[in-house]
Amino acid sequence: MNAVRLTIDGKELTVSDFLSVRIAALKNGIYIPGLCSHPELDPFKPFTWSEVIWQGGKRIEHEGNPPLVPPYFAGGVSKESPPPVAGGERVFTPMPAGGDERGGMDDDEFPYCDLCLVSIDGGDPQRACTTRVVEGMEVRTTGDDLVRARRESLKKILANHPHACLTCAQKEGCSLTECSMNVAEEERCCELLGRCEIGKVAEYIGIPPDTPAYKPSGVPVIRDEPLFVRDYEICIGCLRCVRICREVREVDALGAVMSEGRVYVGTTEGSTLTEAECRFCGACVEVCPTGALRDHTGLEPLVDGKAPCVAACPLNVDIPGYLELISRGRDYDALELIRRQAVLPGVLGYACFHPCEDVCRRGEINEASAICSLKRFVSDTSGNMPAMISKPAATGKRVGVIGGGPAGLAVAAELLRWGHSVTILDRDGKLGGMLRQAIPSFRLPDEVIDSDLKYIFDLGLETRVGISLGKDFDVDDLLGEGFDAVIIAVGLAEAMELKVEGEDLACIYPGLDFLYSAARGEANTLSDPVVVIGGGSVAVDAAMTARRNGANRVTMVCLEAPDEMPATKDELDAAVEEGIQVMNGWGVAGFEGDDGHVARVRLKRCTQVFDNQGRFSPEYDDSVTEIIQAHNVITAVGQRAEQQIRTFLSVKRGVFIAGDVKTGPSTIVAAMADGKRIASEVDAFIGGTGHEPVEETPVEADKRLGREPGFAGRMRAVPQRIEAAERVKTMDVIEATLTAKEARDEADRCLRCHLRAMLMKAPLPPDPWCCFAPELLEEIPAVEGVVILADGARKTLKIMGSADINAAVGELLNDGFEAAVCRWELDPMYTKRESELLQAYLQEHGELPGTDDLDDLF
């Protein structure tokens, strides 16, 4: 590639000779409209028509000699004879445009939009997208001749695309459900109105008033497939989707044919995306300018630019990144990537609630990716390898962390990474908190916790164990000792009471106390029947632990319906496999006993758990009751901070609170996330930068996916599980870790949603709002039109039509009219357009802008 010098709109530029005029302009801040080209696509690469495509059940063959008629998009192309057929497929290749070696794709076939027309060296309009830059070229992108030419091209496109909504005066306030103009539903725009690229481009170019009315053609709208809607009725045949699927992703699930002078886009190997071996990556949707391909409503493909799984993870772990590394066999690198955000990867691999899987788009096809199992896989296979430790220079600052659970460990790791000295103080003999005390070893073995802790110790962590806040020391002792900050992260170690009659009977155990005793090997053997009160993870763990402590008849009683229970489906499935019964929709009215020992549980029907705002607000029908037998009862209905801890939770300079003790009961991953947030606050307090989260450098990802037969039908890898009858005999882990092959295959099931965020965006027209200042008079033309003035929040202040909008704006400036920004629309029927805009504003806001007396307009 060589550098060439050229001039665009009087601006001298030096660019690569590899570029087209349009890309060269866009790279230098000069907008040229266009719908058929895209920054991800090579404008000089040949395009091959498919032999046949499907639109749902409709099969359409490519015609060898179709009668080619205007318009360019969706209705054919303007040349009368196609190039010859070669090998059953017609190909157009890069060729000179005008015979001057500024070539592009063969304009005898390709359905160019012709919206990017520019003048080269003073000549007639020609395409900027397929004209290659050359030394000394002079390009003009504006002018009446180009405006007219672009509008003619736009008119041809919109003749085959719904556009009534684009020209409607009521579009700004439209609900998209009822049309005040009585436009037939099939002639309206889709739900992307106001957000789609074609609408923005049309507004920029200006829709000619003589644009033909759109007439629906009756082509299919496919809504019953996973993730995407394929609305071929509004397809303009730009071929972006076909080219991104073929040239960038190399999947070739989409193709295009010419039939009866019209471009048709559809699947290549069958009527469904699955039959076409689609990878469901969404690249086609991302580049579609019209909404013909769009995501199903409510299925966010990207959240704040991130894949849904990452956005749902409280720690923002780069899930697509580590799945990509696992698929390549780079397990150690995957583990290190996880550790950057989640300092307890093994713990999370075994015991995370995995909210990431709840939003995984793969689950819309068949089953979500096994993200948590893959985290466990890399922890188990690479966790004992030496970690990459990078210690910064010591800052000399000391921080005391009270509590060695998830929040405290996350706080400590972050502060150690930033060079501070950290000491964790914990009442137990080993760190881990609830991880070690409340989660049974059949779910989370001690050796996994120890493996994760080794990394934090290697960072330089110091500990003081076997001492309790409020008994052996208090916060002032630590501050007096010289700690620059103290963080209380003790969790919620005290079980909540039900506060019902009979709760003081013998053999009623708080769930946490029962689990603590079991973890230390001190739990009593339980005789049948056992009733566990609660529907969360603690309740499930208590029920399964009871099975391992002699109970054969265990029943869980909870307020929630099955789909409302806080416990995860995986946990519940494992419990049910072990014979544990679940009674949903019941609350405890009281306990009855014999000789001071619990014997029965009185239940009442729960009719509501949460109110309309989603808040916990149970209601009961006291007339519907039931009594069940119970020789032992375990209650697991919530936790709170211990009494001696609560006195230390008041705000005090240099003292911070992290984790569940601050937020209330949560999950391991949420507690860790809160710990990381507090670490930033502490760092800033003791003189650091605050270390605000920075965007991680993404794992180098190949935009190519390739074609993979049977991809959509591949099922989730299920870890081998010990038979229920055997596993209840021990506290051993109930599930095996995935094998290397299972892990590679499972990682390859990922849809790679995140690749959509890495695609370059189609350039959109510049913001129509300009600063309302005297300099504006140099830009605004002296023609008929309507001026809209607004404040800094873009709230309309004035709408004014004029035969000379330049002069009208000049008068407002001279009169001192107060506005922040201004935009305008050119329209010779400016009085009509002014009235339309005012009525649209009135409909949306219920009042007119400004304070002018405008009654005469109505």
Buried (B, 14 or more C-beta within 10 A) or exposed (E): EEEBEBBBBEEEBEBEBBBBBBBBBBBEEBBBBBBBBBBBBBBBEEBBBBEBBBBBEEEBEBBEEBEBBEBBBBBBBBBEEBEEEEEEEBBBBBBEBEEEEBBBBBBBBBBBBBBBBBBBEEEEBBBBBBBBBBEEBBBBBEEEEBBEBBBBBBBBBBBBBBBBBBBBBBBBBBEBEEBBEEBEEEBBBBBBBBEBBBBBBBBBBBBBEEBEEBEEEEBBBBEEBBBBBBBBBBBBBBBBBBBBBBBBBBBBBBBBBBBEBBBBBBBBBEBBBBBBBBBBBBBBBBBBBBBBBBBBEEBBBBEEEBBBBBBBBBBBBBBBBBBBBBBBEBBBBBBBBBBBBBBBBBBBBBBBBBBBBBBBBBBBBBBBBBBBBBBBBBBBBBBEEEBEEEEEEEBEBBBBBBBBBBBBBBBBBBBBBBBBBBBBBBBBEBBBBBBBBBBBBBBBBEEBBBBBBBBBBEBBBBBEEEEBBBEEBBBEEBBEEEBBBBBBBBBBBBBBBBEBEBBEBEBBBBBBBBBBBBBEEEBEEBEBBBBBBBBBBBBBBBBBBBBBBBBEBBBBBBBBEEEEBBBBEBBBEBBBBBBBBBBBBBBBBBBBBEEEEBBBBBBBBBEEBEEEEEEEEEEBEEEEEEEBBBBBBBBBBBBBBBEEBEEBBEEEEBBBBBBBBBBEBBBBBBBBBBBBBBBBBBBEBBEBEEBEEEEBEBBEEEBEBEBEEEBBEBEBBEBEBBEBEEBBEEBEBBBEBBBEEBBBBBBBBBBBBBBBBBBEEBBEBEEBBBEBEEEBEEEBEBBBBBBBBBEEEEEBBBBBBBEBBBEBBBEBBEEEBEBBBBBBBBBEBBBEBBBBBBBBBBBEEEEBBBEEEBEEBE
